[in-house]
Amino acid sequence: MIKNIQTLLLIAAMALAFACQKTPTTTDPEPEGAGTCVPITQPDEFIILAWYEIININADCLLDEILDPSTEWRLRKLAEAGFNTYFDYRLDSLEEAEALLTLGDRTGMNMILECPELHDPATTEMAVKAMSAHSSLYAYNIDDEPEVSEFPLVTSRIKEIYKYDKETPCYVNLLPNYAWDEWVEDRYLETVRQYLKTVPVSFLSFDFYPVIINDNDERTLRDAWYHNMEDIRTASLEADIPIWAFALAKPHARYPKPTLADLRLQQFSNLVYGAVAFQYFTARTIVWKESVTEIYPFIKQVNEELKQMEDIFLGADIKDIWHTGSEIPRGTKAFTNCPEGISNLKTGDEGAVVSYFTNNGRQYIAIVNRSCTADTTLEIAFTGTAFHVAKDGTESPVEPTYTIEPGDIRIFTWK
């Protein structure tokens, strides 16, 4: 009888184990949202991305444009300026995409691309097989700035690609909080949460171009920029995926030709909010034909500075972010209390972003001047031993007062 009971128990255990297996059934819902069917990876270096227009998209034959030796020259000049990734879309064929990927293979530039064959279910498998054979393929482009109504289409495109390639991420870039509709700023976080719950992306990319010329012909910042940053940071933490952010390199409409301060402010703000990818719109305004543009040296300098700060920020655990100044941006928190270990921190009325984080067993505070036109002063003191950290990691004793140039950053560390 004992033997019979043991047999029955064994059968019951096997049945229970079988029932608990993750086998698909007609009632099991398909996994959805960030992190369900794509890899979520923390890069081992910052992604510095030039966003399209390396070729003349209005040319009669894009393939001839891609194969022209000047295109490879432009890619190499971007690499010299610190770029490691190039994005392009509006290609007319898989042949053109493969030609760009071949250039990426040869120059060492990562590529994020799409083509019509990639998004046609009848040819997706063929396109994925051809594109993924190239070492330079970093991601498949799915869509730029989709409307909310287009989220299901974006999801279906990603799922079709992941039938054939579950290793390569898919790229989607979101609109800013002033572009979906009139009321979107107040509901932007809710919309991004909806996006991340339904669209299986590996990272959260969005664009926002904050530096504009106002009606008085003065440089100023869009009011909603840091609110947008706050919402993106909240959503990325909830979904546990990294942030990809932008700076504007292309003057147009109300957007001026960027200065070094403009570019620093945008990318260093992205940095202290936790971004791991730093994108520029567009490549054409950085290099074109067989020459570099006026802003090329500025962008090269900012990229070099980002690379210098990689060890400080990559993998950091950002504990909190505040703002100082006579007025703080909408949707942000005022700096009122110093973190433990800091006895004093004050800036000028222009205001600054203050980011408190830990990394590699050390505490850090980073302060970014929120003005792109004026210096700000910083008073800072610590209760114990602390150091000022230059962008290249060099440490020096803390001084009581610092000047921070427009858009620039100061970093301090203590244990």
URHU-V574410 format. One record per backbone hydrogen bond with DSSP energy under -0.5 kcal/mol. CO is the residue of the C=O (numbers start at 1). NH is the residue of the N-H. E is the energy in kcal/mol with one decimal. If there is no record, write none. Layout:
CO_NH_E, CO_NH_E
//
This chain:
1_5_-2.5, 2_6_-2.6, 3_7_-2.1, 4_8_-2.5, 5_9_-2.7, 6_10_-2.3, 7_11_-2.3, 8_12_-2.4, 9_13_-2.4, 10_14_-2.2, 11_15_-2.3, 12_16_-2.4, 13_17_-2.4, 14_18_-2.3, 15_19_-2.2, 16_20_-1.5, 17_21_-0.6, 18_21_-0.9, 21_23_-1.5, 25_28_-0.5, 33_36_-1.6, 39_41_-0.6, 41_43_-0.6, 46_48_-0.6, 47_49_-0.6, 47_278_-3.4, 48_84_-2.1, 48_85_-1.6, 49_51_-0.5, 49_280_-2.0, 50_52_-0.9, 50_87_-2.5, 51_282_-0.6, 51_283_-1.0, 52_283_-1.6, 52_284_-0.8, 55_57_-1.0, 56_59_-1.8, 61_65_-1.5, 62_66_-2.6, 63_67_-2.4, 64_68_-1.0, 68_71_-1.8, 68_72_-0.8, 69_73_-1.8, 70_74_-2.3, 71_75_-2.1, 72_76_-2.3, 73_77_-2.1, 74_78_-2.2, 75_79_-2.1, 76_80_-2.0, 77_81_-1.2, 78_83_-2.3, 79_82_-1.7, 84_110_-2.4, 85_50_-2.3, 86_112_-2.4, 87_52_-2.4, 93_97_-1.7, 94_98_-2.9, 95_99_-1.8, 96_100_-2.1, 97_101_-2.4, 98_102_-2.3, 99_103_-1.7, 100_104_-2.3, 101_105_-2.6, 102_106_-2.0, 103_107_-2.4, 104_108_-2.0, 104_109_-0.7, 110_86_-2.6, 111_138_-3.4, 111_139_-1.4, 112_88_-2.3, 113_141_-3.1, 115_118_-1.1, 115_119_-0.9, 116_119_-0.6, 116_120_-0.6, 117_120_-0.5, 119_121_-0.7, 120_123_-2.6, 120_124_-1.4, 123_127_-2.5, 124_128_-3.0, 125_129_-2.4, 126_130_-2.1, 127_131_-2.9, 128_132_-2.7, 129_133_-0.5, 131_134_-1.7, 134_137_-1.2, 136_111_-3.3, 138_169_-0.6, 139_113_-1.3, 140_171_-3.5, 143_173_-1.8, 147_150_-1.6, 148_151_-1.6, 150_154_-2.4, 151_155_-2.6, 152_156_-2.4, 153_157_-2.2, 154_158_-2.2, 155_159_-2.6, 156_160_-1.9, 157_161_-2.0, 158_162_-2.5, 160_163_-0.8, 161_164_-1.7, 161_165_-1.5, 169_140_-2.1, 170_202_-0.6, 171_142_-2.9, 171_143_-1.1, 172_205_-0.7, 173_145_-3.2, 173_146_-0.5, 174_207_-1.7, 176_179_-1.4, 176_180_-0.6, 181_184_-1.4, 183_186_-0.6, 183_187_-0.9, 184_188_-0.7, 185_188_-0.8, 187_191_-2.2, 188_192_-2.8, 189_193_-2.5, 190_194_-2.1, 191_195_-2.4, 192_196_-2.6, 193_197_-1.7, 194_198_-1.0, 195_198_-0.7, 195_199_-3.0, 196_34_-3.1, 198_33_-0.6, 198_200_-0.6, 199_201_-1.8, 201_35_-0.7, 202_242_-0.6, 203_205_-0.8, 204_244_-2.5, 205_174_-2.7, 208_210_-0.7, 210_212_-0.6, 210_222_-1.9, 212_214_-0.6, 212_220_-2.6, 214_217_-2.0, 218_214_-2.9, 220_212_-2.5, 222_225_-1.3, 224_228_-2.3, 225_229_-2.1, 226_230_-2.5, 227_231_-2.2, 228_232_-2.4, 229_233_-2.5, 230_234_-2.5, 231_235_-2.5, 232_236_-2.6, 233_237_-2.2, 234_238_-2.1, 235_239_-2.1, 236_240_-1.1, 236_241_-1.9, 242_204_-3.0, 243_276_-2.5, 243_277_-1.1, 244_206_-1.7, 245_279_-2.9, 247_249_-0.6, 247_281_-1.7, 249_251_-0.7, 252_255_-3.2, 254_213_-2.2, 254_256_-0.6, 255_252_-1.3, 259_263_-2.2, 260_264_-2.6, 261_265_-2.8, 262_266_-2.1, 263_267_-2.6, 264_268_-3.3, 265_269_-1.7, 266_270_-2.2, 267_271_-2.2, 268_272_-2.2, 269_273_-1.3, 270_275_-2.5, 271_274_-1.5, 274_243_-0.6, 276_47_-2.2, 277_245_-2.3, 277_279_-0.5, 278_49_-1.9, 279_247_-1.9, 280_51_-2.5, 280_282_-0.6, 281_249_-3.2, 281_250_-1.3, 282_285_-0.7, 283_286_-2.0, 283_287_-2.6, 286_293_-2.3, 288_291_-1.8, 291_288_-2.6, 293_296_-1.1, 295_299_-2.4, 296_300_-2.7, 297_301_-2.1, 298_302_-2.5, 299_303_-2.6, 300_304_-2.2, 301_305_-2.3, 302_306_-2.5, 303_307_-2.4, 304_308_-2.1, 305_309_-1.5, 307_310_-1.2, 309_312_-0.5, 309_313_-2.1, 310_314_-2.9, 313_316_-2.4, 316_318_-0.8, 317_319_-0.7, 317_358_-1.9, 320_356_-2.7, 322_354_-3.0, 323_335_-2.3, 329_332_-1.5, 333_323_-2.3, 334_336_-0.7, 339_342_-2.2, 341_383_-2.0, 341_384_-0.6, 344_381_-2.1, 346_379_-3.2, 348_351_-1.4, 349_326_-1.6, 349_327_-0.5, 351_370_-2.0, 352_324_-2.3, 353_355_-0.5, 353_368_-2.3, 354_322_-2.8, 354_356_-0.5, 355_357_-0.5, 355_366_-2.6, 356_319_-2.0, 356_320_-1.7, 357_364_-3.0, 358_317_-2.8, 359_362_-1.5, 362_359_-2.1, 363_414_-1.8, 364_357_-2.1, 365_412_-2.3, 366_355_-2.8, 367_369_-0.5, 367_410_-2.1, 368_353_-2.4, 371_407_-1.6, 376_404_-3.2, 377_348_-1.1, 378_402_-2.5, 379_346_-2.5, 381_343_-1.8, 381_344_-1.6, 385_415_-0.6, 386_398_-0.6, 387_413_-2.4, 388_390_-0.6, 388_396_-2.0, 389_411_-0.6, 390_393_-2.3, 394_390_-3.2, 396_388_-3.1, 400_380_-1.6, 402_378_-2.6, 403_405_-0.6, 404_376_-2.2, 405_408_-2.3, 408_369_-2.4, 410_367_-2.9, 411_389_-3.1, 412_365_-2.1, 413_387_-2.4, 414_363_-2.3
//
